[in-house]
């Protein structure tokens, strides 16, 4: 099973700032089958990024993903008020598909 | 636009079976996609439970495999989750989804006597 470790646990930033979220895998994630989700209370997970760097339909271009192998990053270039949420990375390269423990992005 | 809607009992007794259905609209369950179940216990992260293809092929999380059954009903354009021998640790919001971009709103299932 591939374990995903996200850091930091909590990120406190202000609107307009840049956010950098990290996800490290316990083994290489082949073909960059790595996704990022945004999760707000009472809402379903929202797919942001798939294939490590491809934005899902309708996702603003302030969200970008990068990385390969075992190290991946989600960057939000300029935070909007609606971006404060919990973010999860997920690997779907091999079963069982696993999620990281989440990063809480909170308003400073 | 594909839409998914979970339904089922919100309360299940310990040792009983949790049964949920996911109705798919705006698209065919027979399309070339995997249909998945994911859960989130209160205050915790996301856990993939398993998935099914319209042909009936399934993949399950090994941690739940002995208790999980996912099935598809093409005539009703829906798929279902059965989780047996439940305990309080199975209390969670259960989501159905089409891998990985369309999700239901989720349904809270509480295991309690």
Interface residues (C-beta under 8 A of the other chain):
Chain A: X1 X35 X37 X39 X43 X44 X45 X46 X47 X50 X56 X57 X88 X90 X92 X95 X96 X97 X98 X99 X100 X101 X102
Chain B: X38 X45 X46 X47 X48 X59 X61 X62 X63 X95 X97 X99 X100 X101 X103 X104 X105 X106
